Amino acid sequence: MALDQLFGSTTTKRILLHLFHYGEVHANGIATDYKSAVTPFTRKLDQLENSGILVSKLIGRTRLYQLNPKSAFTNPLRKVIEVEYETMPLTEREKIFHERRRPRRKGKPVK
């Protein structure tokens, strides 16, 4: 709740929480988790990258974003995001971050 008030945007809050949880994000993944349109996330991700908060890389046709490790704001921002993340009810976290983003190790059984 504090992040959307701090940044003035629910979209920014959602992006930052996804970055904290997954490390890397893409606009479509966030939009899918929130059952929302992808355009607002794409615009905000581009804005955050242009401001130097995020960096991105192109993998195939997908642009992946992460917090800019060279920015002086990254560590303090990560701490602020962590507070918001840790104060979220566990049920809300499970609802939002239910989908696995990383490939499963070869031969690992599905539970």
C-alpha positions as CSV (number, residue, x, y, z in Angstrom):
1,M,0.0,0.0,0.0
2,A,2.8,2.4,0.8
3,L,4.5,1.9,-2.6
4,D,1.6,3.2,-4.6
5,Q,1.4,6.2,-2.4
6,L,5.1,6.8,-2.6
7,F,5.3,6.4,-6.4
8,G,1.8,7.6,-7.1
9,S,1.0,4.5,-9.3
10,T,-0.4,1.1,-8.7
11,T,1.4,0.0,-11.9
12,T,4.8,1.0,-10.5
13,K,4.0,-0.8,-7.2
14,R,3.2,-4.0,-9.1
15,I,6.3,-3.8,-11.2
16,L,8.6,-3.3,-8.2
17,L,7.0,-6.1,-6.3
18,H,7.5,-8.4,-9.3
19,L,11.1,-7.3,-9.6
20,F,11.7,-8.0,-5.9
21,H,10.0,-11.5,-6.1
22,Y,11.4,-12.7,-9.5
23,G,14.5,-10.7,-10.0
24,E,13.7,-10.2,-13.7
25,V,10.3,-9.4,-15.2
26,H,8.7,-8.8,-18.6
27,A,5.5,-6.8,-19.2
28,N,3.4,-9.6,-20.3
29,G,4.2,-11.7,-17.3
30,I,3.1,-9.0,-14.9
31,A,0.0,-8.2,-16.9
32,T,-0.9,-11.9,-16.9
33,D,-0.5,-12.2,-13.1
34,Y,-2.9,-9.2,-12.6
35,K,-5.2,-10.2,-15.5
36,S,-4.7,-6.7,-16.9
37,A,-3.7,-5.1,-20.2
38,V,0.0,-5.2,-21.0
39,T,0.3,-1.6,-22.3
40,P,0.4,0.2,-19.0
41,F,3.1,-2.1,-17.8
42,T,5.1,-1.6,-21.0
43,R,4.9,2.2,-20.7
44,K,5.9,2.2,-17.0
45,L,8.8,-0.2,-17.5
46,D,10.1,2.0,-20.3
47,Q,9.7,5.1,-18.1
48,L,11.6,3.4,-15.2
49,E,14.3,2.3,-17.6
50,N,14.7,5.8,-19.1
51,S,15.0,7.2,-15.5
52,G,17.9,4.8,-14.8
53,I,16.1,2.7,-12.2
54,L,15.8,-0.3,-14.4
55,V,17.9,-1.9,-17.2
56,S,16.7,-4.3,-19.8
57,K,18.0,-6.9,-22.2
58,L,16.4,-8.5,-25.2
59,I,16.1,-12.3,-25.1
60,G,14.6,-13.5,-28.4
61,R,11.5,-11.2,-28.8
62,T,11.1,-10.7,-25.0
63,R,12.5,-7.7,-23.2
64,L,13.5,-8.6,-19.6
65,Y,13.9,-5.9,-17.0
66,Q,15.7,-5.8,-13.7
67,L,16.8,-3.2,-11.2
68,N,19.8,-1.3,-12.4
69,P,22.8,-2.7,-10.4
70,K,24.8,0.4,-11.1
71,S,22.3,2.8,-9.8
72,A,22.8,4.3,-6.3
73,F,19.1,4.0,-5.8
74,T,18.9,0.2,-6.2
75,N,19.8,-0.9,-2.7
76,P,17.7,1.7,-0.8
77,L,14.8,1.0,-3.2
78,R,15.2,-2.8,-2.7
79,K,14.8,-2.2,1.1
80,V,11.7,-0.2,0.6
81,I,10.2,-2.8,-1.7
82,E,11.1,-5.6,0.8
83,V,9.2,-3.9,3.6
84,E,6.1,-3.7,1.3
85,Y,6.6,-7.3,0.2
86,E,7.1,-8.7,3.7
87,T,4.0,-6.9,5.1
88,M,1.7,-8.3,2.3
89,P,-0.5,-11.1,3.6
90,L,0.8,-14.5,2.5
91,T,-2.5,-15.4,0.8
92,E,-2.1,-12.2,-1.3
93,R,1.5,-13.1,-2.2
94,E,0.5,-16.6,-3.2
95,K,-2.3,-15.3,-5.4
96,I,-0.1,-12.9,-7.2
97,F,3.1,-14.9,-7.5
98,H,1.7,-18.3,-8.1
99,E,3.3,-18.9,-11.5
100,R,6.7,-20.4,-11.8
101,R,9.0,-18.2,-14.0
102,R,12.2,-20.3,-14.2
103,P,12.6,-23.5,-16.2
104,R,12.4,-26.7,-14.2
105,R,15.7,-28.6,-13.8
106,K,15.8,-31.6,-16.2
107,G,14.5,-34.7,-14.6
108,K,13.0,-32.9,-11.6
109,P,9.6,-34.4,-10.7
110,V,6.5,-32.1,-10.8
111,K,4.8,-32.0,-7.4
